[in-house]
Amino acid sequence: MSETEKLVMEKDSYTADNIQVLEGLEAVRKRPAMYIGDVGSRGLHHLVYEVVDNSIDEALAGYCDKIDVFINKDNSVTVIDNGRGIPTDWHEKEQKSALEVVMTVLHAGGKFNKESYKVSGGLHGVGVSCVNALSSHLTVKVYRDGKIFEQEYEIGKPMYDVKVIGESDRTGTETTFLPDSSIFIVSVYSYEIIVSRLRELAFLNKGITLTLTDYRETDENGEFVTSTFYSKEGLKEFVQYLDSTREGLMEDPIYMEGEKGGVPIEVAMQYNSSFAENTHSYCNNINTHEGGTHLSGFRRALTRTLKSYAEKQGMFAKLKFDINGDDFREGLTAVISVKVQEPQFEGQTKTKLGNNEIMGVVDQLVSEMLNYYLEEHPKEARTIVNKVILAATARHAARKARELVQRKGVLTGSGLPGKLADCSETDASLCEIYLVEGDSAGGTAKQGRDRKFQAILPLRGKILNVEKAMPHRIFDSEEIKNMYTALGVTIGTEDDSKALNLDKLRYHKIIIMTDADVDGSHIATLILTFFFRYMNELVENGYVYIATPPLYLIKRGKEERYCWTEEERIAIIAELAKDGKESSVHIQRYKGLGEMNAEQLWHTTMDPMYRTLRQVTIQSGAEADKVFSMLMGDEVPPRREFIEKNAKYARIDA
């Protein structure tokens, strides 16, 4: 482990004196979204990440190699590590135990004292005290100095002073918290979301074992569902995991690790046969999905080093057009991780690294190590350059197609697709557009909509699978061109072919509305794949939604009830047939939107008063990248394995 990641102080000198207090907890419960992002699923799971990050800090300092997370039956969460344990001695300034200070004062902890932790995780540094404030009940146990210390809290307030409840030879911290249901609109933890984060942390911090156990569910053997993550090779294994559903062009990823200017840097990258760039950057274990200076340094070094090598080898001599930065990143999967003492985060969601000095040190390390790799691996180097030339050729063709799309918009006045039924409202924040499967359902939606603020764009059949298509074919697709022009966003520039101008976006709700059957799900997935690869800003900014039309209409006499789930269907049938006459109960299964008339479609699926929209969000960009490539890519075995693993969750309705 790098010296930068180790504690400067000796083990026994991590005491109350190292705990610094910055401010109190007063505002956390009043404005929780300011501290954890939101009070929905993202914020709920952020509580787990904050507690786990404390344990990761101990691991980065060299004092912890095992972290266990448990989802309990009551939906509380327990996190146990084998670190040194939070200090429990007396804090002179606060006149209370250091443990109570850490648990009840915002921004209090060893990570603010750089003599205690050189680097630390945690996006905003609000720490476990924020978790405590937003929990109806929290219990912390500290194993330290041969004793077991304990304190309990209710909505952040101590129930009693820190006390000794036993003796133990082990060290570490055990935290159990129950999120406050009066604050969070979502109260059930997702096993898969937490699994994704723990897997990510294992790759980013090699040598640490992380486990997740779900006490709410058992497997076929009656055992509690458990996942364990451990990575020996770190980011190299991360890239292999991300690319497991793609056809690789190299036998092994290129791996670079070192320290420049006191900053530990780790990079892994490899090329595949796809046409998308899949680069993921991290700073102190935080997924900086808006990029930043570390990503800029990597891209700058990659372009300059590969271009210099190819020119020396004369491989660009026959090209009749210029190579640009995008060409060097097509089909690239890469992960960049840096550990920074004083990270400065910027951007809309505070996940863009702003430290200027990081660009230079990443650039320097990648340039040196990539140049060495290319010289030592001429076969792989030639494969990479040939991929770059292919990308440049395709980009040249795509530019012509893109110019045709934009020229067509100028020549046809408004440039809006002929099938688009637009709304009369001009304020984009009040407007919404439905992307509807097929002309028939599109016609019904046009009749049932509110013309003031709802626009309808029918899509013909299944749109192009962009995961397997070259860029120029994407811009040739009529349905994709219609989506671009209807939404009003520009397709991009020569410098950045995927950048969107969101200032021209015409609707702030983009709603995918497809049939409730297998084909409908496939079409929705194709559209989401397109948005994820080519309009990711729409997803990141919360503009994309999925409509949820009902599955059933249950009738008995004059009474009609709609059902969106199988459970609702069973419950409503039982309610309507409580006199035992279940056979006068009529069940209509909606397999297509066209089976509803305009009034039914409006009432169930389009009326803001009654409809349910599912907002599309990305919890983990890396995991989303892997899932889309698995579902929509060329490799069949990973998709078959996914289907076999999840077949038990499928349901066939009569």
N, C-alpha and C positions, 0 to 999 in steps of 0.2 A: 504494500500500500504506500502511496506517495506520502512524503513528509508533510506536504501541504494539508493532507487530510487527517493528520494526527493531532492530538491535543498537545499543546506546548507544555501544559502543566502535568504533573504526576497524578496518578489515579487518586491518591488519598487527599489531594488538595482541591478537589472539586467540591466546594462547600457553599454555604449560604452566601458568603461574600461575593461569589461569582454571579449571583442572581441580581440582574438590574431591572428596575421598574420604570416603565415609560408612561403608562396611563391606565385609567381604570376601565371598568366593564359597563358603565352606565348605559351606553348607547346600543349595546349589542342586541338586546332583546327588542328594543324599539325599532331598530333598522337592521335586521339580520342580513338582508341581501347585500348590504355594504361590506360585510365581512366574509360571507361564504358564497356570494354570487346570486343565489335565489333561495326560495323556500320550497322549491320543488325537488325533483329527483337529484339534480346536480348538487344542490346545497346539502341535501340529506346525506349523500355519499361523501361530500367534502368533509363532514365531521369525522368519518373513518380515516380519511387521508391525513387529516391534521394529527390525529393520535399516532398513526403509523409513522408519520414523518419524524416525530420525536424519537422513535426507536431507530429509524434510519440514521438520524444524526449521531446516535451512539455508535452505530455500525461504521459510519464514515470516520468517526474518531478512533475506531479500532477496538471498541469495547463491547460489541454485540454482533453475534452471527446467526441469531435465530429469533424470528418474530412470528407469533401465532395469533391469528384472528379468528374469532368465533361469532357467528350470528346465532343468538340465543332464541329460544322458542317465543319469548315475548317481544321479539324484534329489537332487543337491546344488543349491543355489540361489546365484546371483550377483546382487548389487545394486550398480549403478554410478550415481553422481551427479556433477554438475558443480559441487559446492559448493567450499568453500575447502580441504577436506581436514582430517582430524583432526590436531591439532598433534603434531609428532614431536620437539620439543626436550626438553631434560632437565627432569624434574620433581623439584625439590629435596627435597620432603618424602618422596617414595617412592623416590628414588634410582634412577630408571629412566626410560626414554622415556615421555613423556606418552601416546603411542600405546599402549604396553604397559599403562599404568595404565587407560586407557579400556577396553581389551579384556580385562583380567584382574581388575579390582576392581569388585564390585557397587556400583551407585549412584555411579560415578565418571563425571563428564562435565561439559561446559559448561552443561548445562541447569539444574544446581543453583545455578549462579552467575547471579543475575538481571542482572548487568552484561553477561553474554555472550549469553544468550537471554532475551528478555522473556516469550515464551510458548513452550511446547513440547508435543509430542504424547507418546505412550507412556503406557499406562494406569497402570502401577505404577512407571515410571521405572527398571526394572531394567536396561534398555539392552542394548547389544550384548554385554556381558560375560556376561550370562545365556545368550545364544545361544551364545557361545563355550564355556561350561561344559557345555552340553547337546549339543555337536557332537563327533563323533569326530575331525573335522579342520576347521580354519578357516584361511583365508589372507586377509590384508588388505593391500591396496596403497594407498598414499597418494600422490597427485600434488600436490606443493606445493613452493614455492620453487625451481621449475625442476628438481626431482629426483623420482625414483620411489622411495619407501620401501616395504619389505616386511617382514612378520613372519608366521610360521606357528605354529599351535598344535594340540595334540592333547589332547582333553578339557579344554580351557581352559588348558593349560600351554604356555608358549612353547618352541618347538623351537630357537630361537636369538635373539640380540638383534636389534633393529630394524636393518636394513641398507639401504644405497642400492643399487638394482639397475639404475639407468639415469637418463636425463635426459628431461624432457618440458616442453612449454610449457603444458600443460593443468593444471587443478586439479580436485580431487575425491577421492572415496574409492571403492574397489572391494572388496567383501567377498564371499567365496565360502565357504559352510559346508555341511557334510554332517551332518544330524541323527544322533545316536547311536542306532543300532537296538537297543541293549541297554536303552534307556530308553523309547523310544516304541513303543506297541503298533501304531501306524499309521505306515508309513514312506513312503508314496507321496503326493506332492503332487497336489492337485486344481487343474487349470488354472482351472476355473470359479470355485472359491472365491477364488483370488487375483485373478482378473479382477474379481470383484464388489467386492473391497476397493479395488483400484486405481481402478476407475470411481468409487467413492464418494469417494476422496481427490481425484480430479480435480475433481469437483463442489464439494467443500468448500474447495479451494484453487485458485481460478481463475487461469489463466495458466501453470500447470505442466503439462508434458507427461510422462505416464507410459506406459511400454510394457511389455508382457509377451511374452516369446518362449519357446516350449516346444520344446526340442531333442529331445524324445522322440517328437514326432509331426509328420508332414508333411501338407499339404493335397493336393487333387487335382492341383495343379501341381507337386508335389514340393518346395514351399517349407515352411519351418518355420512352424508355427502362431504367429501374432503378433496382438496387439491393442494399439491405441494409444488413449489417452484424453487429451483436452484440452477444457477448458471455458472459454469466454470470459465467460459471464454467471453462472457459479457456481450458486447455489441455485435461481435461476430456471429454469435448464436441468435441474436435478435434479428439481424438481417436475414439469416437463413430461415428463421421462423416466418418473417414477413413474406419472403419469396417462395415459400414452400408450395404455393399454388400456381407458380409461374415457371416457365421454361427458362432456366438460367443459361447465360452465355459463358460462364466461367465455372470452374470446378469448385473454387473456394472464394469467399469474399476477400477483398483487400482490407486489411486491418491495420490501423495506425493508432499508436498510443504513446503519449509522452507528456512532458511538462515544459511550457514556455512562459517566461515571465511570472513564474509562481502559479500558473494556471494549469491544472491537470486537464488534458484534452484526450478524448477517445473518439475515434471515427471508424466506422465499418461501412463498406459499400460494395455493391456488385451490380452488373448489368444483366437484364433479362430481355426476352423477345417482345415485351409489351411496348406500348407507345406513350405511356404515362410516366411522369416523374413522381417518385414516392420517397420524398426526403422528410425525415422527422428530426427535429432538433430539441435538445433538452439543456436546461441550465439548473444545476443543483436538483436534479430529478424532476423538475417542472417541465411539462410539455409546452414548449414555446411555439404553439401552433401558428402564431403570427410571425415567426421567424426572429430576425434580429441580427446583431453584429456577428455572432458566431456563424450563422448560416451564410451571411454575406461573405465572410472570410473564406468559408469552405467553397462556395461557388466561384469566387474569384480565383482561388488557387486551382480548382479543378479545370476551369476554362483555360487559364494561362498555361498550366503545365501540360495538359493534353494537346493543346494547339501547338505549343513549342515542339513537343515530341513528334507530332505528325508532320510538321513542316520540315523538321530535320531529316525525317525519313522520306520526304518527297511524296507523301500520301495524299496531299491536297492539290497536287500540281495540275490535275486534269479538271478540277472543279471550275465551273463557269459562273458561280455565284458565291457570295460570302457565307462563312460559317458564323453563327452567333451562339450566345450562351445557352439558349434553349436546346440547341442540337447536342450539346455535350451532356445534357441531363435526361434526354428521352430514353426511357427504359431503364433508368437508374433507380435503384433502391439504396438509400443511405440513411444512417443514423449518426448524428453528431451530438456528443455530450461533453459539456464543460462544467467545471466546478469553480465558482467565482466567490471570493470572500464577501464582496459588497455588490450584489447584483442590482442593477437598475432596470426595472420593468416598465414598459411603455405600452402604447396601443390601446385599442378599445376595451379589451378584456384583461389588460395588464399582463399579457403573456408574450410580449415582444422584448427581447433583451436589448438594452440601449447602451451598454458599456462600450465606448469607442475603442478602448485598448484591446478588446477581445478580438476584433476583426483582424488585426495585425498578427496576433500570436497564433490564431487558427490558420490563417493564410500561410504563415511561415512553416508551421509543422506539416500541414497537408502538402505543401509544395515540395518540401524536402523528402518526405516519405513516399509520396506518390511518384516522384521522379525516380527514386531508387527502385520502386516496384516495377515501373515500366522498363527500365534498363535491364532488370533481372528476369523479366517475364515477357520476352518479345512476342510470343504467340498470343498471350492474352491481350497485350498492348495492341496488336494488329486487329484483333476481334473488336476491341473497344472503338478504335478509330473507324473501322468499317461500319459499325453501328452509328457513329456520329455522321458519317457521310450519307448513310441511308436516311437518317433523320433530317438532315439538311435538304436532301432531295424532296422528301415528303413535305417539308415546311414550305419549300418553294411552290409546290403544287397547291398546298393549302392556302397560301397567300392569294393566289389567283382566284381560288374559289371564294375566299372571304371578300375580295374586292368585288366579285360579281354580286354577292349578297348585298353589300352596302350600296353598290351602283344601282341595283334593282330597286332599293328603297327610295333613292333619289328620283328615279324615273317614274315611279308609280305614286307620286304625291306623298301620302302619309306613310307609305311603305308597310302598312298593316296587312296581315294575311286576309284573303278574301273570306275564309271560313270564320274569322273572328267576329263574334257578336260583342262589341265593346260596350262599356258602361258610359253614362253621361257625366259622372263625377270626374273632375280633373285633379283633385287632390289625391296623390298616390297613397298617402297614409290611410285614406278611407276606402281605397279600392281593392278588390280581390278578383283573381282570375281562376277559373276552374279549367284544368286540363282534363278533358273528358274522353274516355275511350269510345271511339266510334261515332259515326254520324247520327245513328239512331238515338243513342243516349244523349248526344250533344243537342239534338233537336228538342228532346224532352226537357233538358236543362235550360235551354233558351226560353222555352215557354214558361217554366216554373220560377225562373230567377227574379230578383229585384233588379230591374234595368238601371236603376240609379247608380249602384255601386258594384254590381256583379257582372263580370265579363265571362264569356264562354269560348274556349278554343277546342273544338273537336280534333282529336288525333286519329289518323287512319291506321288501324291495326297496331302491330308491334313496331316501335321505333327502332332505329339502328342500335345494335349493341356496341357502344363506344369502347368497351373494354377490349374488343378484338378488331377494331377498325382503325385504319390509318387516318391521320388528321384531315387530309384533303377529302376523303370519303365522308367524313362527319359533316363538313361544310357543304357537301353536295346533297345531303339528305333534306328532302322537302319539309318533313315534319320538324326537324331540328332547326332549319332556317325559320320556319314559322314561329317556333318558340322564341328564338332570339329577337325577331322583329316585333312580335306581340309584346314581349316584356319591355322592349325599348332600350335594352342595354347594348352597348357596342361590343363587337366580337373580340376586339383586342388590337394590339399594335404589333408592328414588326419586332419590337424589343421584347414584348411580353404578350404572346399570342393568347394567353388565357385570362388576362386582366379584364375585369368588368368595370364599367363606369356606372356605379350604382346611383349616381345623381340623376340618371335618366330612367331609372326603374319606374314603370308605370303603375305597378301594383305592389302593395306591401304584404299581401297574402296571396301566395301561389299554392293552389289547392289541387292535389292529384286526386281525381275521382274515377275509380275503375270498378268493374264488376267484382262481386264478392265470390269469385271462383278462382281456379288455378291460373287461367289465362289472365284474369284481372290482376292477380298478384304478380305475375311475370311482367306484365306491362308496367305496373307501378315500380318494380325493381329496375327495369330498363331505364325509366325516367329518372329514378333516384341515382342510378349509376352515372347517367349523363350529368346531373346536377353536381354530384360529388367530384367528378373528374374535370368538368369544364365550367361550372358555375358555383364553385364551393363557397364563394362569398355570400350567396343567397342563403345557404344552409347556416353558415356561421353567424349571420345576422338575424336568424330566426324568421325568415320569410317563407319557408317551405312547410306545407302541411299536407296531411292525408285525410281525406274525407272518410267517414265511416257510415255507409248506408246500412240499413237494417238487414238482418238475415231472414227474418220471418215476419209475417202478419198473421196474428191469431184472432179468429173471429168466433163469437158465439152470439147468435141473434144480431142485435144492433150494436153490440159492444165490440170494438176493435182495439187490439194492442199490438205494438211493434216490439220486436226482440232483437237485440244486437249480439247476444251470446246464447250458447246452448243452455247455460244455467237459467237465464231469463225465460227461455222457451218452456223448460220443465216447470218452473215456478208459476208462470202465468197459466199454463194448461191446468195445473193443480188448482189454482185459484178459481178459474172459470168453470171448472168441473167439480167443485166441492160438493155438489149434490149427487156425484157419482155418475153423471151422464157425460162422460168424456167423449163418446162418439158424436154429439152435436157440435162439438168444437171443431172448427175448420182451420187447417194449417196451410199457409201459402209460403213456400220457400222462394225467396228472391235470389235467383242466380245471376241476374243481369239488371243493370240500371234501367234498361228499356222496358222491363216488366212493371215498372211503376209509372203511373201517370204523372203529369206535371205537378199537380197539387200534392201528391204523396211524396215526390222527390223533394219538393220545397220544404214540406213540413218536417220530414225526417232527417234530411241530409244537408239542406242549404240555408234554412232559416236560422239566423244567429241566436234566436231565442231558445231553440230546441236542439240544434245539431251538436255533435261532438267532433271536434277537429283534433287530430294528433299532430303536434308540432314535431318536426324532424330535427333532432339535435345530434351532435357527435360527442360522445363521452370520451372517446379515445380515437384520434385520427389514425394511429398505427393499426388499431384493431379493425376500424372501419375499412381501411385500405385492404387488409387481408381478406375480410369477408367479401367485399365486392369482387376482388380478383378471383376468389374461390368460386363464387356463385356464377360469375359471368365470363370467366376466362376459358382458356383452351384445355386446361388440365382436368381430366375427368375423375381420376382417383380421389383427390381431396373432396370434390363435390359429392361423390358417392359415399365417402366416409361421413360427411356432414349429414347427409340424408338418413343414412342408417342410424347414426347416433341420435338424431332428433325425430325419427319416425314415430316414436312413442307419444310425441306431443301432437301429432297430426290427427285430424278428425274428418271422417267421411260422413256427410249429412245426406239423408235420403231426399 
